[in-house]
Amino acid sequence: MTSTTRIAICLSALALAACREPNPNAFYADAHARATASPPPAPAAARPTAATLCNVEFVDGVAFTAAPMPVAAPVAIRGWLGSDDGAPRNPRLLLVGGDGAVAAQFALTLDRDRPDVVRAYPGRAGLQRSGFELRVDPAALAPQDYHLYLAYDSAGGPHACDNGRRVRVSR
């Protein structure tokens, strides 16, 4: 293996690790509940577990940054989602408005090969086809910033992933 190949592998692993920034305070109860970074008090059974095997990575091929990604027309949102306790059931992308309410949710199909994720998390089952690409049309959304969450159910109960990704819908 050449030093160039080793460097490329190391940079790929670092990029994957840096992209995965789950917020352990993420909260999601159901599609009609609030999803905020600072959840209101709730019984432990109602609170989802923070997910860590996930990432919302791109909007139309452009990587997310700290600033909200501008969105005015239909876009493709890509990323990946895995689970430590079996395949994620009912995977979905949530768009949460400034008031903390779920403004929209979209079912995800996890059908994209992600060999990079498998390499970054060796020994974890089910990550080979953990990728998704979803077409989102913001036409029905009010102009504002939306926080993106990945949510799913598994044998261990409900889970939510918060990578801090945001979009800004404008007209």
DSSP file (Angstrom, degrees, kcal/mol; ACC not computed):
  #  RESIDUE AA STRUCTURE BP1 BP2  ACC     N-H-->O    O-->H-N    N-H-->O    O-->H-N    TCO  KAPPA ALPHA  PHI   PSI    X-CA   Y-CA   Z-CA
    1    1 A M              0   0    0      0, 0.0     2,-0.0     0, 0.0     0, 0.0   0.000 360.0 360.0 360.0 129.0    0.0    0.0    0.0
    2    2 A T     >  -     0   0    0      1,-0.1     4,-2.2     4,-0.0     5,-0.2  -0.321 360.0-114.4 -77.3 162.2    1.5    3.4   -1.0
    3    3 A S  H  > S+     0   0    0      1,-0.2     4,-2.4     2,-0.2     5,-0.2   0.835 117.7  57.1 -65.9 -30.9    1.7    6.3    1.3
    4    4 A T  H  > S+     0   0    0      2,-0.2     4,-2.3     1,-0.2    -1,-0.2   0.910 107.1  47.9 -64.4 -42.0   -0.8    8.2   -0.9
    5    5 A T  H  > S+     0   0    0      2,-0.2     4,-2.4     1,-0.2    -2,-0.2   0.918 111.5  50.3 -64.3 -43.8   -3.3    5.4   -0.4
    6    6 A R  H  X S+     0   0    0     -4,-2.2     4,-2.5     1,-0.2    -2,-0.2   0.914 111.0  48.8 -60.9 -43.0   -2.7    5.4    3.4
    7    7 A I  H  X S+     0   0    0     -4,-2.4     4,-2.7     2,-0.2    -1,-0.2   0.917 110.6  50.7 -62.9 -43.5   -3.2    9.2    3.5
    8    8 A A  H  X S+     0   0    0     -4,-2.3     4,-2.2     2,-0.2    -2,-0.2   0.900 111.2  48.5 -62.0 -41.5   -6.4    8.9    1.5
    9    9 A I  H  X S+     0   0    0     -4,-2.4     4,-2.4     2,-0.2    -2,-0.2   0.927 112.5  48.2 -65.1 -44.3   -7.8    6.2    3.8
   10   10 A C  H  X S+     0   0    0     -4,-2.5     4,-2.5     1,-0.2    -2,-0.2   0.912 111.9  49.0 -62.2 -43.1   -6.9    8.3    6.9
   11   11 A L  H  X S+     0   0    0     -4,-2.7     4,-2.5     2,-0.2    -1,-0.2   0.891 110.5  51.3 -65.0 -38.4   -8.5   11.4    5.5
   12   12 A S  H  X S+     0   0    0     -4,-2.2     4,-2.2     2,-0.2    -2,-0.2   0.925 111.3  47.4 -63.6 -44.0  -11.7    9.5    4.5
   13   13 A A  H  X S+     0   0    0     -4,-2.4     4,-2.4     1,-0.2    -2,-0.2   0.909 112.6  49.1 -64.6 -41.4  -12.0    8.1    8.0
   14   14 A L  H  X S+     0   0    0     -4,-2.5     4,-2.5     2,-0.2    -1,-0.2   0.906 109.7  51.9 -63.5 -41.2  -11.4   11.5    9.6
   15   15 A A  H  X S+     0   0    0     -4,-2.5     4,-1.8     2,-0.2    -2,-0.2   0.914 110.9  47.8 -62.7 -42.4  -14.0   13.1    7.4
   16   16 A L  H  X S+     0   0    0     -4,-2.2     4,-1.3     1,-0.2    -1,-0.2   0.926 112.8  48.1 -64.0 -43.9  -16.6   10.4    8.3
   17   17 A A  H  < S+     0   0    0     -4,-2.4    -2,-0.2     1,-0.2    -1,-0.2   0.889 112.1  49.7 -64.6 -38.2  -15.8   10.8   12.0
   18   18 A A  H  < S+     0   0    0     -4,-2.5    -1,-0.2     1,-0.2    -2,-0.2   0.829 107.7  54.3 -70.8 -31.4  -16.0   14.6   11.8
   19   19 A C  H  < S+     0   0    0     -4,-1.8     2,-1.3    -5,-0.2    -1,-0.2   0.793  91.6  79.3 -72.5 -27.1  -19.4   14.5   10.0
   20   20 A R     <  +     0   0    0     -4,-1.3    -1,-0.1    -3,-0.2    35,-0.1  -0.679  51.5 150.1 -88.5  95.0  -21.0   12.4   12.7
   21   21 A E        -     0   0    0     -2,-1.3    -1,-0.1    33,-0.1    -3,-0.1  -0.488  22.9-174.1-122.9  60.2  -21.8   14.9   15.3
   22   22 A P        -     0   0    0      0, 0.0   141,-0.2     0, 0.0    30,-0.1  -0.244  22.8-132.1 -60.6 143.1  -24.9   13.5   17.1
   23   23 A N    >   -     0   0    0    139,-1.4     3,-2.0     1,-0.1   139,-0.2  -0.865   9.7-157.1 -94.6 111.9  -26.4   15.7   19.7
   24   24 A P  T 3  S+     0   0    0      0, 0.0    26,-0.2     0, 0.0    -1,-0.1   0.640  91.9  59.4 -66.6 -11.2  -27.0   13.6   22.8
   25   25 A N  T 3  S+     0   0    0    137,-0.1    11,-0.1     2,-0.1    -2,-0.0   0.361  75.4 130.4 -95.9   5.0  -29.7   16.0   23.9
   26   26 A A    <   -     0   0    0     -3,-2.0     2,-0.4   134,-0.1    11,-0.2  -0.261  40.7-161.2 -60.2 146.7  -31.8   15.5   20.7
   27   27 A F        +     0   0    0      9,-0.6     2,-0.3    20,-0.1     9,-0.1  -0.998  22.1 157.1-136.6 133.0  -35.5   14.8   21.5
   28   28 A Y        +     0   0    0     -2,-0.4     7,-0.1     7,-0.2     3,-0.1  -0.885   5.9 166.4-154.2 121.6  -38.2   13.2   19.3
   29   29 A A        -     0   0    0      5,-0.5     2,-0.3     1,-0.5    -1,-0.1   0.843  67.0 -38.9-103.3 -51.3  -41.3   11.5   20.6
   30   30 A D    >   -     0   0    0      4,-0.1     3,-1.8   128,-0.0    -1,-0.5  -0.945  69.4 -77.2-162.9-178.9  -43.5   11.2   17.6
   31   31 A A  T 3  S+     0   0    0      1,-0.3    71,-0.2    -2,-0.3     4,-0.1   0.702 128.0  45.7 -64.2 -18.9  -44.5   13.1   14.4
   32   32 A H  T 3  S+     0   0    0     69,-0.1    -1,-0.3     2,-0.1     2,-0.2   0.368 100.0  86.2-105.1   4.5  -46.9   15.4   16.4
   33   33 A A  S <  S-     0   0    0     -3,-1.8    69,-0.7     1,-0.1     2,-0.2  -0.468  85.5 -90.4-100.2 173.1  -44.5   16.1   19.2
   34   34 A R  B     -A  101   0A   0     67,-0.2    -5,-0.5    -2,-0.2     2,-0.5  -0.552  29.5-159.9 -80.4 146.5  -41.8   18.8   19.7
   35   35 A A        +     0   0    0     65,-2.2     2,-0.3    -2,-0.2    -7,-0.2  -0.944  28.2 151.9-128.0 109.3  -38.3   18.0   18.7
   36   36 A T        -     0   0    0     -2,-0.5    -9,-0.6   -11,-0.1    -2,-0.0  -0.898  55.3-121.8-135.6 162.2  -35.8   20.3   20.3
   37   37 A A  S    S+     0   0    0     -2,-0.3    -1,-0.1     1,-0.3   125,-0.0   0.757 113.4  45.5 -74.8 -24.4  -32.2   20.2   21.4
   38   38 A S  S    S-     0   0    0    -11,-0.1    -1,-0.3    -3,-0.0   -12,-0.1  -0.824  91.1-154.5-118.2  89.3  -33.3   21.0   25.0
   39   39 A P        -     0   0    0      0, 0.0     3,-0.1     0, 0.0    -4,-0.0  -0.255  15.6-115.2 -69.1 148.4  -36.3   18.7   25.6
   40   40 A P        -     0   0    0      0, 0.0    -4,-0.1     0, 0.0    -6,-0.0  -0.388  53.2 -75.5 -69.9 159.7  -39.0   19.4   28.1
   41   41 A P        +     0   0    0      0, 0.0     3,-0.0     0, 0.0     0, 0.0  -0.330  66.4 163.9 -57.9 136.5  -39.2   17.1   31.0
   42   42 A A        -     0   0    0     -3,-0.1     5,-0.1     5,-0.0     0, 0.0  -0.986  45.2 -85.1-150.9 154.3  -40.8   13.8   30.0
   43   43 A P    >>  -     0   0    0      0, 0.0     3,-1.5     0, 0.0     4,-1.0  -0.331  43.5-116.9 -58.8 145.7  -41.1   10.3   31.3
   44   44 A A  G >4 S+     0   0    0      1,-0.3     3,-0.5     2,-0.2     0, 0.0   0.835 114.2  59.0 -55.6 -34.9  -38.0    8.2   30.4
   45   45 A A  G 34 S+     0   0    0      1,-0.2    -1,-0.3   112,-0.0     0, 0.0   0.787 105.1  49.8 -66.8 -26.3  -40.2    5.8   28.4
   46   46 A A  G <4 S+     0   0    0     -3,-1.5    -1,-0.2     2,-0.1    -2,-0.2   0.673  94.0  87.2 -86.0 -17.8  -41.4    8.7   26.1
   47   47 A R  S << S-     0   0    0     -4,-1.0   -18,-0.1    -3,-0.5     2,-0.1  -0.686  75.5-133.3 -87.2 130.0  -37.9   10.0   25.4
   48   48 A P        -     0   0    0      0, 0.0     2,-0.3     0, 0.0   111,-0.3  -0.403  24.4-106.5 -75.6 158.5  -36.1    8.5   22.5
   49   49 A T  E     -b  159   0B   0    109,-2.5   111,-2.0    -2,-0.1     2,-0.3  -0.645  37.6-106.4 -81.3 139.7  -32.5    7.4   22.8
   50   50 A A  E     -b  160   0B   0     -2,-0.3     2,-0.3   -26,-0.2   111,-0.2  -0.520  36.3-138.8 -67.0 129.2  -29.9    9.6   21.0
   51   51 A A        +     0   0    0    109,-3.5   111,-0.4    -2,-0.3     3,-0.1  -0.644  24.1 179.0 -90.2 147.8  -28.7    7.9   17.9
   52   52 A T        +     0   0    0     -2,-0.3     2,-1.2     1,-0.1    -1,-0.1   0.544  64.5  77.8-123.6 -15.1  -25.0    7.9   17.0
   53   53 A L  S    S+     0   0    0     29,-0.3    29,-3.4     2,-0.0     2,-0.3  -0.602  83.5  83.3 -96.4  74.1  -24.8    5.9   13.8
   54   54 A C  E     -H   81   0C   0     -2,-1.2     2,-0.2    27,-0.2    27,-0.2  -0.993  45.1-177.6-166.1 158.8  -26.1    8.5   11.4
   55   55 A N  E     -H   80   0C   0     25,-2.4    25,-2.4    -2,-0.3     2,-0.7  -0.819  21.1-151.3-167.6 130.8  -25.4   11.5    9.3
   56   56 A V  E     +H   79   0C   0     -2,-0.2    23,-0.3    23,-0.2     8,-0.1  -0.935  36.3 166.3 -95.6 112.7  -27.3   14.0    7.1
   57   57 A E  E     +     0   0C   0     21,-2.1     7,-2.0    -2,-0.7     2,-0.3   0.877  39.2  24.1-103.8 -44.4  -24.4   14.9    4.7
   58   58 A F  E     -HI  78  63C   0     20,-1.8    20,-2.1     5,-0.2     2,-0.5  -0.921  39.4-158.1-136.4 150.3  -25.4   16.7    1.5
   59   59 A V  E >  S-HI  77  62C   0      3,-2.2     3,-2.0    -2,-0.3    18,-0.2  -0.986  95.6 -20.8-121.3 116.9  -28.0   18.9   -0.2
   60   60 A D  T 3  S-     0   0    0     16,-3.3    17,-0.1    -2,-0.5     3,-0.1   0.871 129.1 -52.1  48.6  42.1  -27.8   18.5   -3.9
   61   61 A G  T 3  S+     0   0    0     15,-0.4     2,-0.5     1,-0.2    -1,-0.3   0.427 112.6 119.8  80.8  -0.9  -24.2   17.2   -3.5
   62   62 A V  E <   -I   59   0C   0     -3,-2.0    -3,-2.2     1,-0.0    -1,-0.2  -0.865  64.9-122.5-100.5 127.0  -23.0   20.2   -1.4
   63   63 A A  E     -I   58   0C   0     -2,-0.5    -5,-0.2    -5,-0.2    -6,-0.1  -0.355  29.3-106.8 -68.1 143.8  -21.8   19.2    2.1
   64   64 A F        -     0   0    0     -7,-2.0     2,-0.2    -8,-0.1    -1,-0.1  -0.351  36.7-170.4 -65.0 149.1  -23.5   20.8    5.1
   65   65 A T        -     0   0    0      2,-0.6   101,-0.3   101,-0.2     4,-0.1  -0.599  44.7 -84.3-123.0-170.7  -21.6   23.5    7.0
   66   66 A A  S    S+     0   0    0     -2,-0.2     3,-0.1    99,-0.1    -2,-0.0   0.796 108.8  75.6 -69.2 -27.6  -22.4   25.2   10.3
   67   67 A A  S    S-     0   0    0      1,-0.1    -2,-0.6    98,-0.0    99,-0.3  -0.495 100.6 -90.1 -82.9 153.6  -24.7   27.7    8.6
   68   68 A P        -     0   0    0      0, 0.0    99,-0.3     0, 0.0    -1,-0.1  -0.394  42.5-119.7 -60.7 138.5  -28.2   26.8    7.4
   69   69 A M  E     -c  167   0B   0     97,-2.6    99,-2.8    -4,-0.1     2,-0.2  -0.707  28.3-120.7 -81.5 122.4  -28.2   25.5    3.8
   70   70 A P  E     -c  168   0B   0      0, 0.0     2,-0.4     0, 0.0    99,-0.2  -0.440  34.3-179.2 -67.6 135.2  -30.3   27.7    1.5
   71   71 A V  E     +c  169   0B   0     97,-2.9    99,-1.9    -2,-0.2     4,-0.1  -0.980  23.2 146.3-138.4 120.9  -33.2   25.8   -0.2
   72   72 A A        +     0   0    0     -2,-0.4    -1,-0.1    97,-0.2    97,-0.1   0.504  69.3  33.9-127.9 -14.8  -35.7   27.4   -2.6
   73   73 A A  S    S-     0   0    0      1,-0.1    -1,-0.2    63,-0.1    63,-0.1  -0.829 105.8 -59.0-134.6 170.1  -36.4   24.6   -5.0
   74   74 A P        -     0   0    0      0, 0.0     2,-0.3     0, 0.0    63,-0.2  -0.261  62.7-175.9 -53.9 137.9  -36.7   20.8   -4.8
   75   75 A V  E     - J   0 136C   0     61,-2.6    61,-3.1    -4,-0.1     2,-0.5  -0.905  28.4-119.2-135.2 160.6  -33.4   19.3   -3.6
   76   76 A A  E     - J   0 135C   0     -2,-0.3   -16,-3.3    59,-0.2     2,-0.5  -0.914  25.2-161.8-101.1 125.4  -31.8   15.9   -3.0
   77   77 A I  E     -HJ  59 134C   0     57,-3.1    57,-2.6    -2,-0.5     2,-0.3  -0.934  12.7-172.1-108.6 127.4  -30.8   15.3    0.6
   78   78 A R  E     +HJ  58 133C   0    -20,-2.1   -21,-2.1    -2,-0.5   -20,-1.8  -0.884  22.3 110.1-123.5 151.5  -28.3   12.4    1.2
   79   79 A G  E     -HJ  56 132C   0     53,-1.8    53,-2.4    -2,-0.3     2,-0.3  -0.939  48.1 -98.6 179.8-156.3  -26.9   10.7    4.2
   80   80 A W  E     -HJ  55 131C   0    -25,-2.4   -25,-2.4    -2,-0.3     2,-0.3  -0.986  18.3-164.1-151.4 159.0  -26.9    7.4    6.1
   81   81 A L  E     +H   54   0C   0     49,-2.1     2,-0.2    -2,-0.3   -27,-0.2  -0.975  13.6 164.8-150.0 128.7  -28.5    5.8    9.1
   82   82 A G        -     0   0    0    -29,-3.4     2,-0.3    -2,-0.3   -29,-0.3  -0.782  19.4-142.6-133.1 179.3  -27.7    2.7   11.1
   83   83 A S    >   -     0   0    0     42,-0.4     3,-0.5    -2,-0.2    42,-0.1  -0.997  15.8-142.5-147.5 144.4  -28.6    1.2   14.4
   84   84 A D  T 3  S+     0   0    0     -2,-0.3    41,-0.1     1,-0.2     2,-0.1   0.657 101.5  49.8 -77.9 -16.6  -26.7   -0.8   17.1
   85   85 A D  T 3  S-     0   0    0      1,-0.4    70,-1.0     0, 0.0    71,-0.3  -0.399 123.4 -59.4-124.2  58.0  -29.8   -3.0   17.8
   86   86 A G  S <  S-     0   0    0     -3,-0.5    -1,-0.4    68,-0.1     3,-0.1  -0.261  87.7 -28.6  97.7 175.9  -30.9   -4.2   14.4
   87   87 A A  S    S-     0   0    0      1,-0.1    68,-0.1    -3,-0.1     2,-0.1  -0.398  73.2-103.9 -65.6 136.6  -32.1   -2.5   11.2
   88   88 A P        -     0   0    0      0, 0.0     2,-0.4     0, 0.0    66,-0.2  -0.409  36.4-148.4 -60.6 130.9  -33.8    0.8   11.8
   89   89 A R  E    S+D  153   0B   0     64,-3.9    64,-3.3     1,-0.2    -3,-0.0  -0.817  73.2   6.1-100.8 144.7  -37.5    0.5   11.4
   90   90 A N  E    S-     0   0B   0     -2,-0.4    -1,-0.2    62,-0.2     2,-0.1   0.909  82.9-165.9  54.7  48.5  -39.6    3.4   10.1
   91   91 A P  E     +     0   0B   0      0, 0.0    17,-2.6     0, 0.0     2,-0.3  -0.427  15.6 167.4 -68.0 140.4  -36.6    5.6    9.2
   92   92 A R  E     -DE 151 107B   0     59,-2.4    59,-2.5    15,-0.3     2,-0.5  -0.993  36.6-128.8-153.1 155.5  -37.6    9.2    8.6
   93   93 A L  E     -DE 150 106B   0     13,-2.7    13,-2.4    -2,-0.3     2,-0.4  -0.925  27.2-158.7-104.9 129.8  -36.3   12.7    8.1
   94   94 A L  E     -DE 149 105B   0     55,-3.0    55,-2.1    -2,-0.5     2,-0.6  -0.907   8.9-156.1-111.2 137.7  -37.9   15.4   10.2
   95   95 A L  E     -DE 148 104B   0      9,-2.9     8,-2.6    -2,-0.4     9,-1.4  -0.968  15.9-165.9-109.9 117.7  -37.9   19.1    9.5
   96   96 A V  E     -DE 147 102B   0     51,-2.7    51,-2.8    -2,-0.6     6,-0.2  -0.914   9.1-141.8-111.9 123.8  -38.5   21.0   12.8
   97   97 A G    >   -     0   0    0      4,-2.2     3,-2.0    -2,-0.5    49,-0.1  -0.082  35.3 -89.6 -75.8 177.5  -39.3   24.7   12.6
   98   98 A G  T 3  S+     0   0    0     47,-0.4    -1,-0.1     1,-0.3    48,-0.1   0.716 125.0  60.9 -61.6 -22.8  -38.2   27.5   14.9
   99   99 A D  T 3  S-     0   0    0      2,-0.2    -1,-0.3     1,-0.0     3,-0.1   0.458 116.7-112.0 -84.5  -0.2  -41.1   26.9   17.2
  100  100 A G  S <  S+     0   0    0     -3,-2.0   -65,-2.2     1,-0.3     2,-0.3   0.428  75.7 130.1  86.4  -1.0  -39.9   23.3   17.9
  101  101 A A  B     -A   34   0A   0    -67,-0.2    -4,-2.2     1,-0.1     2,-0.7  -0.622  68.9-109.0 -87.7 145.8  -42.9   21.7   16.0
  102  102 A V  E     -E   96   0B   0    -69,-0.7    -6,-0.2    -2,-0.3     3,-0.1  -0.639  36.1-178.9 -71.2 112.6  -42.3   19.0   13.4
  103  103 A A  E     -     0   0B   0     -8,-2.6     2,-0.3    -2,-0.7    -1,-0.2   0.778  65.0  -3.8 -86.1 -29.4  -43.3   20.9   10.2
  104  104 A A  E     -E   95   0B   0     -9,-1.4    -9,-2.9     2,-0.0     2,-0.3  -0.983  57.0-162.1-159.7 150.8  -42.7   17.9    7.8
  105  105 A Q  E     -E   94   0B   0     -2,-0.3     2,-0.4   -11,-0.2   -11,-0.2  -0.995   6.9-163.0-138.3 146.8  -41.5   14.3    7.9
  106  106 A F  E     -E   93   0B   0    -13,-2.4   -13,-2.7    -2,-0.3     2,-0.1  -0.994  21.8-122.6-132.7 129.2  -40.4   12.1    5.1
  107  107 A A  E     -E   92   0B   0     -2,-0.4     2,-0.4   -15,-0.2   -15,-0.3  -0.457  29.8-144.3 -67.5 141.2  -40.0    8.3    5.0
  108  108 A L        -     0   0    0    -17,-2.6     2,-0.6    -2,-0.1    26,-0.1  -0.858   7.5-151.2-109.2 143.6  -36.5    7.2    4.1
  109  109 A T        -     0   0    0     -2,-0.4     2,-1.3    24,-0.2    24,-0.4  -0.970  10.8-151.3-110.2 117.1  -35.5    4.1    2.1
  110  110 A L        +     0   0    0     -2,-0.6    22,-0.2     1,-0.2    21,-0.1  -0.705  53.3 122.1 -90.3  90.7  -32.1    2.9    3.2
  111  111 A D        +     0   0    0     -2,-1.3     2,-0.5    20,-1.2    -1,-0.2   0.239  33.8 107.1-137.9  12.9  -30.9    1.3    0.0
  112  112 A R  B    S-K  131   0C   0     19,-2.0    19,-2.2    17,-0.2    18,-0.2  -0.832  70.4-116.7-101.2 132.6  -27.6    3.0   -1.0
  113  113 A D        -     0   0    0     -2,-0.5    16,-0.2    16,-0.2    15,-0.1  -0.446  30.1-177.0 -64.5 134.5  -24.3    1.2   -0.6
  114  114 A R    >>  +     0   0    0     14,-3.2     4,-1.8    13,-0.2     3,-0.5  -0.571  17.8 159.3-134.1  70.0  -22.0    2.8    1.9
  115  115 A P  H 3> S+     0   0    0      0, 0.0     4,-2.2     0, 0.0     5,-0.2   0.806  77.6  61.3 -62.4 -27.1  -18.7    1.0    2.0
  116  116 A D  H 3> S+     0   0    0      2,-0.2     4,-1.8     1,-0.2     5,-0.1   0.881 104.6  47.2 -65.2 -37.9  -17.1    4.1    3.6
  117  117 A V  H <> S+     0   0    0     -3,-0.5     4,-1.8     2,-0.2    -1,-0.2   0.899 109.9  52.9 -69.7 -41.1  -19.4    3.8    6.6
  118  118 A V  H  < S+     0   0    0     -4,-1.8     6,-0.2     1,-0.2    -2,-0.2   0.914 110.9  47.5 -59.9 -42.8  -18.7    0.0    6.9
  119  119 A R  H  < S+     0   0    0     -4,-2.2    -1,-0.2     1,-0.2    -2,-0.2   0.872 111.7  50.1 -66.0 -36.4  -14.9    0.8    6.9
  120  120 A A  H  < S+     0   0    0     -4,-1.8    -1,-0.2     1,-0.3    -2,-0.2   0.782 121.4  33.8 -73.1 -26.3  -15.4    3.6    9.5
  121  121 A Y  S >< S-     0   0    0     -4,-1.8     3,-1.5    -5,-0.1    -1,-0.3  -0.572  83.8-169.4-128.2  67.7  -17.5    1.3   11.8
  122  122 A P  T 3   +     0   0    0      0, 0.0     3,-0.1     0, 0.0    -3,-0.1  -0.261  70.0  22.9 -62.2 143.3  -16.0   -2.2   11.4
  123  123 A G  T 3  S+     0   0    0      1,-0.3     2,-0.5    -5,-0.1    -4,-0.1   0.376  88.0 124.4  85.3  -5.2  -18.0   -5.0   12.9
  124  124 A R    X   -     0   0    0     -3,-1.5     3,-0.7    -6,-0.2    -1,-0.3  -0.787  57.1-132.7 -90.2 127.1  -21.3   -3.2   12.9
  125  125 A A  T 3  S+     0   0    0     -2,-0.5   -42,-0.4     1,-0.2   -39,-0.1  -0.410  77.4  22.3 -77.1 151.1  -24.0   -5.1   11.1
  126  126 A G  T 3  S+     0   0    0     -2,-0.1    -1,-0.2   -44,-0.1     3,-0.2   0.551  82.2 111.6  79.6   9.7  -26.4   -3.6    8.5
  127  127 A L    X   +     0   0    0     -3,-0.7     3,-1.4     1,-0.2    -9,-0.2   0.656  53.8  82.7 -91.4 -14.3  -24.3   -0.6    7.5
  128  128 A Q  T 3  S+     0   0    0      1,-0.3   -14,-3.2   -15,-0.1     3,-0.2   0.906 106.6  27.6 -56.6 -43.5  -23.5   -1.7    3.9
  129  129 A R  T 3  S+     0   0    0    -16,-0.2    -1,-0.3    -3,-0.2   -16,-0.2  -0.385  86.9 117.1-114.2  53.3  -26.9   -0.4    2.6
  130  130 A S    <   +     0   0    0     -3,-1.4   -49,-2.1   -18,-0.2    -1,-0.2   0.450  46.4 107.4 -97.4  -3.3  -27.4    2.3    5.2
  131  131 A G  E     -JK  80 112C   0    -19,-2.2   -19,-2.0    -3,-0.2   -20,-1.2  -0.393  44.9-173.4 -81.0 154.3  -27.4    5.2    2.7
  132  132 A F  E     -J   79   0C   0    -53,-2.4   -53,-1.8   -22,-0.2     2,-0.4  -0.977  16.1-165.7-140.3 155.4  -30.4    7.2    1.6
  133  133 A E  E     -J   78   0C   0    -24,-0.4     2,-0.4    -2,-0.3   -55,-0.2  -0.968  16.7-175.0-138.6 128.5  -31.2    9.9   -1.0
  134  134 A L  E     -J   77   0C   0    -57,-2.6   -57,-3.1    -2,-0.4     2,-0.5  -0.981  21.0-138.6-130.0 131.8  -34.5   11.8   -0.6
  135  135 A R  E     -J   76   0C   0     -2,-0.4     2,-0.5   -59,-0.2   -59,-0.2  -0.804  25.0-171.5 -88.8 124.5  -36.0   14.4   -2.9
  136  136 A V  E     -J   75   0C   0    -61,-3.1   -61,-2.6    -2,-0.5   -63,-0.1  -0.976  13.1-160.5-123.0 127.4  -37.6   17.2   -0.8
  137  137 A D    >   -     0   0    0     -2,-0.5     3,-0.7   -63,-0.2     4,-0.1  -0.926   1.5-164.8-105.5 113.9  -39.8   20.0   -2.3
  138  138 A P  G >   +     0   0    0      0, 0.0     3,-2.1     0, 0.0    -1,-0.1   0.406  61.1 105.9 -79.7   5.1  -39.9   22.9    0.1
  139  139 A A  G 3  S+     0   0    0      1,-0.3   -66,-0.0    32,-0.0    30,-0.0   0.819  80.4  47.8 -56.2 -34.3  -42.9   24.5   -1.7
  140  140 A A  G <  S+     0   0    0     -3,-0.7     2,-0.3     2,-0.1    -1,-0.3   0.467  97.1  91.9 -87.1  -0.6  -45.3   23.5    1.1
  141  141 A L  S <  S-     0   0    0     -3,-2.1     3,-0.0    -4,-0.1   -37,-0.0  -0.729  80.2-115.4 -98.5 143.8  -43.0   24.8    3.9
  142  142 A A        -     0   0    0     -2,-0.3     2,-0.5     1,-0.1    27,-0.2  -0.451  43.8 -94.6 -68.7 145.4  -43.1   28.3    5.3
  143  143 A P  S    S+     0   0    0      0, 0.0     2,-0.3     0, 0.0    27,-0.2  -0.511  84.0  94.2 -64.7 117.0  -40.0   30.4    4.7
  144  144 A Q  E    S- F   0 169B   0     25,-0.5    25,-2.7    -2,-0.5     2,-0.3  -0.948  79.4 -67.1-179.6 179.4  -37.8   29.9    7.8
  145  145 A D  E     - F   0 168B   0     -2,-0.3     2,-0.4    23,-0.2   -47,-0.4  -0.700  44.7-162.5 -86.3 141.3  -34.9   27.8    9.1
  146  146 A Y  E     - F   0 167B   0     21,-3.0    21,-2.4    -2,-0.3     2,-0.4  -0.983  12.8-139.0-125.9 137.6  -35.6   24.2    9.8
  147  147 A H  E     -DF  96 166B   0    -51,-2.8   -51,-2.7    -2,-0.4     2,-0.5  -0.805  22.2-138.3 -91.7 133.8  -33.5   21.8   11.9
  148  148 A L  E     +D   95   0B   0     17,-3.0    15,-0.5    -2,-0.4    17,-0.4  -0.821  23.7 178.2 -99.2 131.2  -33.1   18.3   10.3
  149  149 A Y  E     -D   94   0B   0    -55,-2.1   -55,-3.0    -2,-0.5     2,-0.5  -0.961  22.1-143.0-125.5 145.5  -33.4   15.2   12.5
  150  150 A L  E     -DG  93 161B   0     11,-1.9    11,-3.1    -2,-0.4     2,-0.3  -0.934  28.0-179.4-101.7 134.1  -33.2   11.5   11.5
  151  151 A A  E     +DG  92 160B   0    -59,-2.5   -59,-2.4    -2,-0.5     2,-0.3  -0.956   8.6 154.2-133.6 151.7  -35.6    9.4   13.5
  152  152 A Y  E     - G   0 159B   0      7,-1.8     7,-2.7    -2,-0.3     2,-0.3  -0.978  32.7-120.3-164.4 169.0  -36.3    5.7   13.6
  153  153 A D  E     +DG  89 158B   0    -64,-3.3   -64,-3.9    -2,-0.3     2,-0.3  -0.865  32.4 164.0-115.1 152.7  -37.6    2.8   15.7
  154  154 A S  E >   - G   0 157B   0      3,-1.3     3,-2.1    -2,-0.3   -68,-0.1  -0.886  57.6 -77.6-151.9-176.9  -35.7   -0.4   16.7
  155  155 A A  T 3  S+     0   0    0    -70,-1.0   -69,-0.1     1,-0.3   -68,-0.0   0.796 129.5  55.6 -59.3 -27.3  -35.9   -3.2   19.1
  156  156 A G  T 3  S-     0   0    0      1,-0.3    -1,-0.3   -71,-0.3  -107,-0.1   0.411 119.0-105.9 -86.6   2.2  -34.5   -0.8   21.7
  157  157 A G  E <   - G   0 154B   0     -3,-2.1    -3,-1.3  -109,-0.1    -1,-0.3  -0.665  64.9 -12.5 108.7-165.1  -37.3    1.7   21.2
  158  158 A P  E     - G   0 153B   0      0, 0.0  -109,-2.5     0, 0.0     2,-0.3  -0.444  60.8-170.1 -77.0 148.4  -37.5    5.1   19.5
  159  159 A H  E     -bG  49 152B   0     -7,-2.7    -7,-1.8  -111,-0.3     2,-0.3  -0.958   8.7-165.5-136.0 152.5  -34.2    6.9   18.5
  160  160 A A  E     -bG  50 151B   0   -111,-2.0  -109,-3.5    -2,-0.3     2,-0.4  -0.998   5.5-156.5-140.0 143.3  -33.4   10.4   17.2
  161  161 A C  E     - G   0 150B   0    -11,-3.1   -11,-1.9    -2,-0.3     2,-0.5  -0.977   6.8-174.2-122.3 130.5  -30.2   11.7   15.6
  162  162 A D        +     0   0    0     -2,-0.4  -139,-1.4  -111,-0.4   -13,-0.1  -0.928  13.9 167.4-127.5 105.9  -29.2   15.4   15.6
  163  163 A N        -     0   0    0     -2,-0.5    -1,-0.1   -15,-0.5   -14,-0.1   0.319  60.3-108.3 -95.2   6.0  -26.2   16.3   13.6
  164  164 A G        +     0   0    0    -16,-0.3     2,-0.3     1,-0.2   -15,-0.1   0.669  65.3 157.8  77.1  15.7  -27.0   20.0   13.9
  165  165 A R        +     0   0    0    -17,-0.4   -17,-3.0   -97,-0.1     2,-0.3  -0.559  14.8 178.8 -80.4 137.0  -28.0   20.2   10.2
  166  166 A R  E     - F   0 147B   0   -101,-0.3   -97,-2.6   -99,-0.3     2,-0.3  -0.979  16.6-159.1-137.3 149.2  -30.2   23.1    9.1
  167  167 A V  E     -cF  69 146B   0    -21,-2.4   -21,-3.0    -2,-0.3     2,-0.6  -0.938  12.6-143.1-122.2 151.3  -31.8   24.3    6.0
  168  168 A R  E     -cF  70 145B   0    -99,-2.8   -97,-2.9    -2,-0.3     2,-0.4  -0.950  15.7-153.8-115.2 110.2  -33.2   27.8    5.3
  169  169 A V  E     +cF  71 144B   0    -25,-2.7   -25,-0.5    -2,-0.6     2,-0.3  -0.707  24.2 164.6 -85.3 129.2  -36.3   27.7    3.1
  170  170 A S              0   0    0    -99,-1.9    -2,-0.0    -2,-0.4   -26,-0.0  -0.901 360.0 360.0-137.1 167.5  -36.9   30.9    1.1
  171  171 A R              0   0    0     -2,-0.3   -99,-0.1   -28,-0.0    -1,-0.0   0.373 360.0 360.0-108.1 360.0  -39.0   31.9   -1.9
